[in-house]
Amino acid sequence: MNAVHTPLTVALTPEAFREALMAKGAYYHIHHPYQVDMAEGRATPEQIRGWVANRFYYQVMIPQKDAALLANCPDAATRRRWIQRLLDHDGRDDDAGGIEAWLTLGEAVGLTRDELWAQEHVLPGVRFAVDAYVNFVRRASWQEAAISSLTELFAPLAHQSRLDTWPGHYPWIDEAGYGYFRKRLKEARRDVEHGLEVALTVCTTVETQQRALDILQFKLDVLWSMLDAMTLAYQLDRPPYHSVTDRAVFHRGLA
């Protein structure tokens, strides 16, 4: 078993702190076996659809996460910059937004909009992980909430990987479904500069830098845990309550 990571003992320079944040990419969910299987063409249609359906819950909660950050932020200049993220997902004017693009991806893999919106496939483990993230942002300072978004440092690699590998491995997926990944390639690169700016500005002591690294690890844990739940359900054929029923009796969210 690998040892627990060593905490910082001295404050890092901005360059070294940025490198420490980037080093967390070793734990990004693109390295999860479920993601690796999708990238290397081993995923079944059911596994692809399961991933798309469960990630939809993450997608629809992101604007609520960003709205919570905005509500906690007293600085108008920051709000004006951050609100673009909310619009990226919810849409505006001639841009239908990321949620609409994900619905198109769902249709491209054989899901219907109704079943995505009904969240009938969202596993409890995925829901709990996403809800933990949103609840963290609701109670955190806006600066710590911004730092929790820094998994965007690694997102362009994931989006590009899907664009590079999925069309060849999964010709049954409609080409229209790849619009989301193309859209997010540009947006994620823009967004991460703002998140890094916040982290490098406010995290100048050993305590605040370690806190930032811990927050980023928490977000990485969220993404990894989502895939663990999908692995049980779609790869190991052990969905929730599989030992007592073959019905999907798990809850669909509580108001």
C-alpha positions in Angstrom: 0.0 0.0 0.0 1.3 3.4 -0.9 2.1 5.9 1.8 -0.1 8.9 2.5 1.2 12.0 0.7 3.6 14.2 2.7 2.2 17.5 3.8 4.0 20.7 2.9 6.4 22.0 5.6 7.3 25.4 4.0 5.5 27.7 1.7 6.2 27.2 -2.0 7.1 29.8 -4.6 4.2 30.5 -7.0 6.0 28.5 -9.7 6.5 25.5 -7.3 2.9 25.8 -6.0 1.6 25.7 -9.6 3.7 22.6 -10.2 2.3 21.0 -7.1 -1.2 21.6 -8.3 -0.4 20.2 -11.7 1.2 17.1 -10.1 -2.3 16.2 -8.9 -3.1 15.3 -12.4 -1.6 11.9 -11.7 -4.9 11.2 -9.8 -7.3 12.6 -12.4 -10.1 10.3 -13.4 -8.8 9.9 -16.9 -6.5 7.3 -15.3 -9.4 5.3 -13.8 -9.7 1.8 -15.3 -13.3 2.7 -16.5 -12.0 5.7 -18.4 -9.1 3.7 -19.7 -11.4 1.0 -21.0 -13.5 3.6 -22.8 -10.4 5.3 -24.3 -9.0 1.9 -25.5 -12.2 0.6 -27.1 -13.1 -2.0 -24.5 -16.3 -0.4 -23.2 -19.7 -1.9 -24.2 -22.6 0.2 -25.3 -24.2 -0.3 -21.9 -21.1 1.0 -20.2 -20.9 4.0 -22.5 -24.5 4.8 -21.9 -24.1 4.3 -18.2 -21.3 6.8 -18.1 -23.2 9.4 -20.1 -26.3 9.0 -18.0 -24.5 9.3 -14.7 -22.3 12.2 -15.8 -25.4 14.1 -16.8 -26.2 14.5 -13.2 -22.8 16.1 -12.7 -23.5 18.4 -15.7 -26.8 19.6 -14.5 -25.4 20.3 -11.0 -22.5 22.4 -12.2 -24.6 25.6 -12.8 -26.0 25.2 -9.3 -22.4 24.9 -8.0 -21.4 28.0 -9.8 -24.4 29.9 -8.7 -23.5 29.0 -5.1 -20.0 30.4 -5.6 -21.4 33.6 -7.0 -23.8 34.0 -4.1 -20.8 33.7 -1.7 -18.6 36.2 -3.6 -18.8 39.9 -2.6 -16.5 41.0 -5.5 -18.4 42.2 -8.5 -15.4 41.9 -10.9 -15.0 38.2 -9.9 -18.7 37.6 -10.3 -18.6 39.1 -13.8 -15.9 36.7 -14.8 -17.2 33.6 -13.1 -20.8 34.0 -14.4 -19.5 32.9 -17.8 -19.2 29.4 -16.5 -22.8 29.3 -15.6 -23.8 30.6 -19.0 -21.5 28.0 -20.7 -23.6 25.3 -19.2 -27.1 26.8 -19.2 -26.7 28.6 -22.5 -27.4 32.1 -23.8 -28.6 33.7 -27.0 -27.2 31.6 -29.9 -25.3 29.2 -27.6 -27.5 26.4 -26.4 -25.0 25.5 -23.7 -23.2 22.5 -22.3 -26.3 20.8 -20.8 -28.0 20.8 -24.2 -24.7 19.5 -25.8 -24.7 16.7 -23.3 -28.3 15.8 -24.1 -27.2 15.5 -27.7 -24.4 13.2 -26.6 -27.0 11.1 -24.7 -29.1 10.8 -27.9 -26.0 9.9 -29.9 -25.3 6.9 -27.6 -28.9 5.7 -27.6 -30.5 7.4 -24.6 -33.6 9.6 -24.7 -33.8 13.1 -23.3 -36.6 12.1 -21.0 -34.6 9.3 -19.3 -31.7 11.6 -18.8 -33.8 14.4 -17.3 -35.6 11.7 -15.1 -32.2 10.7 -13.8 -33.4 7.1 -13.7 -30.0 5.7 -14.3 -28.1 7.9 -11.8 -26.5 5.6 -9.2 -26.6 6.5 -5.5 -22.8 6.6 -5.3 -22.6 9.1 -8.2 -25.4 11.2 -6.7 -23.7 11.3 -3.3 -20.3 12.3 -4.8 -21.8 15.1 -6.9 -23.9 16.3 -4.0 -20.8 16.4 -1.7 -19.1 18.6 -4.2 -22.0 21.0 -4.5 -22.5 21.2 -0.8 -18.8 21.9 -0.2 -19.0 24.9 -2.6 -22.2 26.1 -0.9 -20.5 26.4 2.5 -16.9 27.3 1.4 -15.5 30.7 0.8 -15.7 31.7 -2.9 -11.9 31.4 -3.1 -11.9 27.8 -1.9 -14.8 27.0 -4.1 -12.9 28.4 -7.1 -9.9 26.2 -6.1 -12.1 23.1 -6.1 -12.7 23.7 -9.9 -9.0 23.2 -10.7 -9.6 19.7 -12.0 -10.1 21.8 -15.1 -6.3 21.9 -15.3 -6.5 18.3 -16.6 -9.9 18.3 -18.4 -8.6 19.3 -21.9 -6.6 16.1 -22.1 -9.7 14.1 -21.3 -11.9 15.9 -23.9 -9.2 15.5 -26.6 -8.7 11.8 -25.8 -12.4 11.2 -26.4 -12.3 13.1 -29.7 -9.2 11.2 -30.8 -10.3 7.7 -29.7 -14.1 7.3 -29.6 -15.0 7.7 -33.3 -12.7 4.9 -34.2 -13.6 2.5 -31.4 -17.3 3.3 -31.3 -18.6 4.0 -34.9 -22.2 3.4 -33.6 -22.0 6.8 -31.7 -23.5 9.6 -33.8 -20.9 12.2 -34.7 -23.3 15.0 -33.4 -22.6 13.7 -29.9 -19.0 15.0 -29.9 -20.0 18.6 -29.8 -19.8 18.8 -26.1 -16.1 17.8 -26.0 -15.2 20.3 -28.7 -17.0 23.0 -26.9 -15.4 22.3 -23.6 -11.9 22.2 -25.0 -11.9 26.0 -25.5 -13.9 26.8 -22.4 -11.9 24.7 -19.9 -8.6 26.3 -21.0 -10.1 29.8 -20.5 -11.7 28.9 -17.1 -8.6 27.3 -15.6 -6.6 30.5 -16.0 -9.1 32.3 -13.7 -9.0 29.4 -11.2 -5.2 29.3 -11.1 -5.1 33.1 -10.7 -7.3 32.8 -7.6 -5.2 30.0 -6.1 -1.8 31.7 -6.8 -3.1 35.0 -5.4 -4.7 33.8 -2.1 -2.5 30.7 -1.3 0.8 32.2 -0.3 1.4 30.5 3.1 2.1 26.8 3.8 -1.3 26.5 5.4 -3.3 28.0 2.5 -1.2 26.1 0.0 -1.8 22.8 1.7 -5.5 23.6 2.1 -5.7 24.2 -1.7 -3.9 20.9 -2.4 -6.4 19.1 -0.1 -9.3 20.8 -1.8 -8.1 19.7 -5.2 -7.6 16.2 -3.9 -11.2 16.2 -2.6 -12.5 17.1 -6.1 -10.4 14.4 -7.6 -11.9 12.0 -5.1 -15.4 13.1 -6.2 -14.6 12.3 -9.9 -12.9 9.0 -9.1 -15.7 7.8 -6.7 -18.2 8.4 -9.5 -16.4 6.0 -11.7 -16.0 3.5 -8.8 -19.8 3.4 -8.6 -20.1 2.9 -12.3 -17.5 0.1 -12.3 -19.6 -1.8 -9.8 -22.8 -1.4 -11.7 -21.8 -1.7 -15.3 -18.5 -3.6 -15.4 -18.8 -6.0 -12.4 -22.6 -6.4 -12.7 -23.1 -5.4 -9.1 -25.5 -2.5 -9.2 -27.1 -1.3 -5.9 -29.0 -4.0 -4.1 -28.0 -6.6 -6.7 -27.9 -9.3 -4.0 -31.5 -8.9 -3.1 -33.3 -7.6 -6.2 -32.8 -7.1 -9.9 -35.0 -3.9 -9.7 -33.5 -0.4 -9.6 -35.0 0.5 -6.2 -32.5 3.2 -5.3 -33.8 6.7 -4.8 -33.8 9.3 -7.5 -33.0 12.3 -5.3 -34.9 14.0 -2.5 -36.3 17.5 -2.7 
